[in-house]
Amino acid sequence: MGAIGVWLLPSLLACVFVGGCGSPGTRWSPSWRVAYGRFEDGERTTFAEARRLMDSGERMGALGLLRELCAGGPDNLEAGAWLQDLEAELLRDGVDVLAGTGKGGHSLKVHTAADVLRLAYAERADVEPTVASFVLAARAETDVIAALNLLGKAIELDPTCAWAHYGRSHVLLQDRTRSDRWGLAREALDKALQFDFGHLRARRLEAWMAAEEGSRATAEAQIARWIDAAEGDPRVAQGELSDARQDLALLLLLKGEDSRARRMLEDLEGDPTHRQRRLMLLTVALQEGGNELAALDAAMSAQGAERAATALPLVQEALLLELFLGRPEEAQERWKDVAELSEDTTNMAELIQGLRARVRLEWADRARESRAGD
């Protein structure tokens, strides 16, 4: 299934919210002078340049700079994580960046990309058993138990390592065999923030957990604060910022602030990050604001935003045509498309939308039969 330890957050856009409230989080600021993430001025400049090269697609140049940083500061987990993620990306694209490294000579010729990464970092942790090497090996792991064991070794060496506790929180959330995973993950996250109050990745996870728990007010405040802190920071990818803004827009929609949500989504025009989801949120915002024609246009744009067709944009378009624009015949065509799209899928959400479409079509058939009998 690939490395579990990439430690990227599921977007709030996929969450189902329930009621609840919470107090806004405490103010915080990220630091460049913390353990396992310390950058001197020259190193910070080098890191920012590496990130600029990554964002512009010059990956090999970025690879060289990140390796230079990690050679000079092997305990810097911020630089190490970005290097590892870039190596993983290159390996997935068939670039054998770890071939010949270590005793095993790990290569794509004999292993999958995920296994090359896992084996290389596991070997480094065996040869140099440090806090950083254990955390990075855990990030590359494909097994939950193995990842937790590695993070446990890191915590044994340094119980104050925020990265190790953050990683433990993230991995625990993925371990669905544990009935107590949520409470354990919360404890681990609290420890991470205790030891690095401004840890950007941990703060992002904090906001996600608040939203999952139904604490919308808390989640809104935390995401807004995270966006302010992350803006312009090279430790945060632009795609992550865009995701966060979409998540905030969703929370605003849920509390009825459709105008604010619409402005936020319109400001993201042209951003390729999860374009289909952004357009679907914009569809809802426009619909709530009474602009049905613009909502229909956004729904149709969402339909073509990704090559792999999904039912949700079609459903939204069908509802707009049927309920707001008074064009039932066109709506029926969209419902047929939804039904057809769900025929060969195993995705539960698509199956539910397909059932919804078939019910709508049956209602329409009965209505026509009733009119014919009058």
Solvent accessible surface area in square Angstrom, and as a share of the most:
residue,aa,sasa,rsa
1,M,189,0.84
2,G,27,0.26
3,A,24,0.18
4,I,13,0.06
5,G,0,0.00
6,V,40,0.23
7,W,7,0.02
8,L,113,0.56
9,L,41,0.20
10,P,65,0.41
11,S,14,0.09
12,L,0,0.00
13,L,30,0.15
14,A,82,0.64
15,C,21,0.13
16,V,132,0.76
17,F,24,0.10
18,V,92,0.53
19,G,57,0.55
20,G,53,0.51
21,C,110,0.66
22,G,27,0.26
23,S,87,0.56
24,P,95,0.60
25,G,36,0.34
26,T,92,0.53
27,R,173,0.63
28,W,15,0.05
29,S,77,0.50
30,P,32,0.20
31,S,42,0.27
32,W,26,0.09
33,R,109,0.40
34,V,36,0.21
35,A,75,0.58
36,Y,38,0.14
37,G,4,0.04
38,R,121,0.44
39,F,2,0.01
40,E,80,0.36
41,D,106,0.55
42,G,51,0.49
43,E,60,0.27
44,R,111,0.41
45,T,94,0.55
46,T,29,0.17
47,F,0,0.00
48,A,41,0.32
49,E,63,0.28
50,A,0,0.00
51,R,8,0.03
52,R,123,0.45
53,L,18,0.09
54,M,34,0.15
55,D,91,0.47
56,S,66,0.42
57,G,53,0.51
58,E,88,0.40
59,R,60,0.22
60,M,110,0.49
61,G,37,0.36
62,A,0,0.00
63,L,7,0.03
64,G,42,0.40
65,L,41,0.20
66,L,0,0.00
67,R,88,0.32
68,E,106,0.47
69,L,18,0.09
70,C,23,0.14
71,A,86,0.67
72,G,67,0.64
73,G,21,0.20
74,P,93,0.59
75,D,77,0.40
76,N,19,0.10
77,L,1,0.00
78,E,17,0.08
79,A,0,0.00
80,G,5,0.05
81,A,0,0.00
82,W,19,0.07
83,L,12,0.06
84,Q,2,0.01
85,D,34,0.18
86,L,1,0.01
87,E,1,0.00
88,A,8,0.06
89,E,63,0.28
90,L,2,0.01
91,L,3,0.02
92,R,154,0.56
93,D,86,0.45
94,G,52,0.50
95,V,54,0.31
96,D,46,0.24
97,V,19,0.11
98,L,0,0.00
99,A,47,0.36
100,G,63,0.60
101,T,46,0.27
102,G,53,0.51
103,K,185,0.78
104,G,52,0.50
105,G,29,0.28
106,H,12,0.05
107,S,14,0.09
108,L,45,0.22
109,K,184,0.78
110,V,111,0.64
111,H,68,0.30
112,T,87,0.50
113,A,21,0.17
114,A,28,0.21
115,D,42,0.22
116,V,0,0.00
117,L,6,0.03
118,R,63,0.23
119,L,50,0.25
120,A,4,0.03
121,Y,5,0.02
122,A,33,0.25
123,E,33,0.15
124,R,94,0.34
125,A,2,0.01
126,D,118,0.61
127,V,92,0.53
128,E,108,0.48
129,P,80,0.50
130,T,56,0.32
131,V,15,0.09
132,A,3,0.02
133,S,17,0.11
134,F,19,0.08
135,V,0,0.00
136,L,20,0.10
137,A,2,0.02
138,A,0,0.00
139,R,3,0.01
140,A,0,0.00
141,E,17,0.08
142,T,37,0.22
143,D,69,0.36
144,V,24,0.14
145,I,95,0.48
146,A,31,0.24
147,A,0,0.00
148,L,13,0.07
149,N,89,0.46
150,L,25,0.13
151,L,0,0.00
152,G,27,0.26
153,K,98,0.42
154,A,0,0.00
155,I,34,0.17
156,E,143,0.64
157,L,100,0.50
158,D,31,0.16
159,P,80,0.50
160,T,74,0.43
161,C,0,0.00
162,A,7,0.06
163,W,8,0.03
164,A,0,0.00
165,H,8,0.04
166,Y,3,0.01
167,G,0,0.00
168,R,70,0.25
169,S,0,0.00
170,H,8,0.04
171,V,0,0.00
172,L,0,0.00
173,L,14,0.07
174,Q,70,0.31
175,D,8,0.04
176,R,188,0.69
177,T,127,0.74
178,R,81,0.30
179,S,125,0.80
180,D,77,0.40
181,R,48,0.18
182,W,75,0.26
183,G,41,0.40
184,L,43,0.21
185,A,0,0.00
186,R,63,0.23
187,E,104,0.47
188,A,5,0.04
189,L,0,0.00
190,D,71,0.37
191,K,99,0.42
192,A,0,0.00
193,L,14,0.07
194,Q,129,0.57
195,F,74,0.31
196,D,16,0.08
197,F,104,0.43
198,G,7,0.07
199,H,10,0.04
200,L,15,0.07
201,R,38,0.14
202,A,0,0.00
203,R,13,0.05
204,R,18,0.07
205,L,0,0.00
206,E,21,0.09
207,A,0,0.00
208,W,21,0.07
209,M,0,0.00
210,A,4,0.03
211,A,1,0.00
212,E,65,0.29
213,E,78,0.35
214,G,1,0.01
215,S,24,0.15
216,R,69,0.25
217,A,49,0.38
218,T,16,0.09
219,A,0,0.00
220,E,28,0.13
221,A,32,0.25
222,Q,20,0.09
223,I,0,0.00
224,A,38,0.29
225,R,37,0.13
226,W,3,0.01
227,I,17,0.09
228,D,96,0.50
229,A,17,0.13
230,A,0,0.00
231,E,97,0.44
232,G,65,0.62
233,D,17,0.09
234,P,31,0.19
235,R,20,0.07
236,V,6,0.04
237,A,26,0.20
238,Q,107,0.47
239,G,27,0.26
240,E,60,0.27
241,L,1,0.00
242,S,1,0.01
243,D,25,0.13
244,A,0,0.00
245,R,55,0.20
246,Q,0,0.00
247,D,0,0.00
248,L,10,0.05
249,A,0,0.00
250,L,25,0.13
251,L,3,0.01
252,L,0,0.00
253,L,22,0.11
254,L,70,0.35
255,K,106,0.45
256,G,51,0.49
257,E,52,0.23
258,D,29,0.15
259,S,48,0.31
260,R,105,0.38
261,A,0,0.00
262,R,66,0.24
263,R,124,0.45
264,M,40,0.18
265,L,0,0.00
266,E,78,0.35
267,D,120,0.62
268,L,14,0.07
269,E,144,0.65
270,G,69,0.66
271,D,34,0.18
272,P,114,0.72
273,T,27,0.16
274,H,74,0.33
275,R,96,0.35
276,Q,16,0.07
277,R,67,0.24
278,R,7,0.03
279,L,15,0.07
280,M,13,0.06
281,L,18,0.09
282,L,20,0.10
283,T,0,0.00
284,V,51,0.29
285,A,0,0.00
286,L,16,0.08
287,Q,35,0.16
288,E,114,0.51
289,G,47,0.45
290,G,45,0.44
291,N,74,0.38
292,E,44,0.20
293,L,122,0.60
294,A,34,0.26
295,A,0,0.00
296,L,13,0.06
297,D,94,0.49
298,A,6,0.05
299,A,0,0.00
300,M,99,0.44
301,S,39,0.25
302,A,0,0.00
303,Q,53,0.23
304,G,63,0.60
305,A,23,0.18
306,E,71,0.32
307,R,247,0.90
308,A,74,0.57
309,A,53,0.41
310,T,39,0.23
311,A,1,0.00
312,L,91,0.45
313,P,0,0.00
314,L,15,0.07
315,V,2,0.01
316,Q,22,0.10
317,E,6,0.03
318,A,0,0.00
319,L,23,0.12
320,L,0,0.00
321,L,1,0.01
322,E,41,0.19
323,L,107,0.53
324,F,89,0.37
325,L,39,0.20
326,G,57,0.55
327,R,88,0.32
328,P,66,0.42
329,E,128,0.57
330,E,69,0.31
331,A,0,0.00
332,Q,25,0.11
333,E,86,0.38
334,R,57,0.21
335,W,0,0.00
336,K,92,0.39
337,D,57,0.30
338,V,0,0.00
339,A,11,0.08
340,E,110,0.49
341,L,58,0.29
342,S,2,0.01
343,E,119,0.53
344,D,140,0.73
345,T,35,0.20
346,T,135,0.79
347,N,79,0.41
348,M,130,0.58
349,A,64,0.49
350,E,29,0.13
351,L,65,0.32
352,I,100,0.51
353,Q,33,0.15
354,G,0,0.00
355,L,107,0.53
356,R,91,0.33
357,A,0,0.00
358,R,95,0.35
359,V,53,0.30
360,R,51,0.19
361,L,32,0.16
362,E,90,0.40
363,W,140,0.49
364,A,17,0.13
365,D,63,0.33
366,R,155,0.56
367,A,41,0.32
368,R,115,0.42
369,E,122,0.55
370,S,68,0.44
371,R,152,0.56
372,A,88,0.69
373,G,69,0.66
374,D,152,0.79
